[in-house]
Amino acid sequence: MKVALSDEHDPELPVVEAIRGGDRFAFAEFVRRQNRFVRATVIGVLGMGDRVDDVCQNVWTAVWQRIGKLKDAARWRPWLYRLARNAAIDAGRDITRRKARLEVLQSASAGGAAEQRATPDGSLLADERHAAVRDAIQGLPALYREPFVFRHINHWSYRQIAELMQIPIDSIETRLVRARRMLRETLKDRIKP
């Protein structure tokens, strides 16, 4: 996916302007074209999980409600990125709080705790390698997972990721090297060549 972050010939600019004017059809088209970007941002922060679709829906609701406050329509991509990233961070905090409450409840009810932890993953995932890689990516800290998803799932350049995250390219390179190293370490015993 080729992404123009600071291109003055951005094909989305007229669409963003139309949305700012209240055009629902333009909004639907914008969602269709940019949903992959929003999902990648959410997954980069949150990892794969049940909440990704809900968070993306919340992002699109926020876009519709807040697009009038976007001062410079040409800066729509960093604005959308921040909305998606912040929504994912908030959802992550909510998940952490829920897990903590669930652990308290599970420890309080000694008998049923083992049954609650069992999940039917085997029937849902036919390819064990895919599941292992997905879980390993999800297990990466967000600091490394986010650029990894943009680079290896969306095939963005280092420059595009650096511009979007507003950090130096060297930092992106370092984070990607560390992410790959962590993944190799995690997967070395789980995936045999």
N, C-alpha and C positions, 0 to 999 in steps of 0.2 A: 504494500500500500504506500503510495507516494504521498507525502504530506507537505504542504506548503505552509510553513508557520508564519513567515513574515513577507509573503508575496503580495504585492499590491494588486495583482491580477487574480486574486482569490475568488474562485467561482461561488463560494458560499456567501460572500459579502452582500450581494443583492437579496439573497434568501434571508439573511440575518436582518437586513433592513426591513424586508417585508414582514417578518415576524414581529419586529418592534412596532410595526404599524397595525398589528393585530390579525394578520393573515394566518388563519388556522391551516390552510392547505400548504403554505410555505413551511409552517412548523412541522406538519406531518412529513414532508419531504426531508426536512433537516434532521428529524429523528431517524428516518430511514437511512440517511447517508452517514450520520455521525454516531449511530448506536454502537457500532463496533469500537469506536474510539472510547466512548463512555464505559462500555463493558470492560475494555482492557484496563482502563484507569482504575475501575472498581476492583477488578481481579488483582491488579498489581498491588493494591493496598490490603484488600480483604482476603485474597486467596479465593479459590473455588469453594463454593458452598451454596447452601440453600438461600442465602440472603441476597445473592448477586442481583437477581431479577427485581426484587423489592427495592433495593438501593438504586438501581438504574431507573426504575419508575419514579422514585422520589426525586432523582436528579432532573428528569424531564419535566416533572411538575414544577420544580424550582426554576428551571429555565423559562418556562412559560410565564411564571409569576414575576420573575426578576429581570427579564431581558430589557425591559424599559429603563432599568438602572445602569445598563452597560453604557459607559460614557463614550467609548470608541469602538464602533462596530468592527473595525479591522482587528481588534484584539479579542475577538470572540473565542478563539481556541484556548488561550491561557485562562480566560474567564471560565469556560466550560470545564477545563481541566481542574481548576480550583474547586468548582462546585462539586464535581464528581469525586475528587479526592477527599474533600471535607466530609461529604456524605458517607463515603466508605469508612473514614476514620471514626465518625460518630457511630456507625453501625458496628464497627469493631469493638468500640468501647461497650456498646450495649450487649454484644455477644459475650464479652469478657465478664460483665456483671451477671448475666444470666447463667453462665457456666459456674461462676462462684456460688450463686444461690443454689444451683442444682447440686453441686458437690456437698453443700451443707445439708440439703435434704437427703441426699443419698447416704451420707454418713450417719444421719439420724435414723434412717430406716435400714438396719443392718441386713435383713433378709433378702430384699429385692434388688440390692445394688448391682450384683453380678448380672442379673437378667437385663437390667436397663442399659448396661454398657454394650451388650451384644448387638451387632448391626448386620443386616443381610447384604453386605457389600458384594459378596461372592456372586450372587445371582444377578446383580446389576452391572458388574464390570466383567465383560468377557475377556478383555485383554489385560492380564496382570501387569505387564510391562508399562502400559499406558497409565494404569492406576498408580503404580509405584512412582513414575516420573511426575504425574500430577500431584501426588501427595508430597513428594520431595520439593516441588516448586512451591506448593502451598506452605510448606514448613519453613521456607526461607523467611528471614526477617523482612519486613516491608521495605526497609532501606535498600535491600538488594533485589527483592522480588519485583518491585515496581519497574526499575529499568530493564530487568531481565524479560518481563512480559512484553514491554514495548519493543525490545530488540529482537527477541527470538520467536515471539508469537505474531507480532504485528510487522516485523522486519523493518523497523525504523533505523535510520542512521544514528550514529552517536551524536551528531550535531543536532538532529531533530529532538532527540531525547533531552539533551543538555538545554536547548532553548526552552522546551516545554517545562522542564523541572527547574529552570533558572539556576543551574549550577554549571561549573566548568566541565568541559569534555573530559579532562583528566579524571575528574571525580566519577564520571559515568564509566569510563574504562576501568577504573579501580573497583567500582562496585560490581561490574559485570565479571571481572576476573574472580573476585571473591565469591560471587554467586555460583559461578561454574565450579569452583573448587569445593564449595559446600555441597553442591549437588553430586559431584563425583564421590565425595566422601560418604554421603548418605546412601547413594545407590550402589556402591561397590559390592556390597554383600547381598543386595536384593535382586540385582539384575546380572545374570551371567551371560557372557558373550556367546 
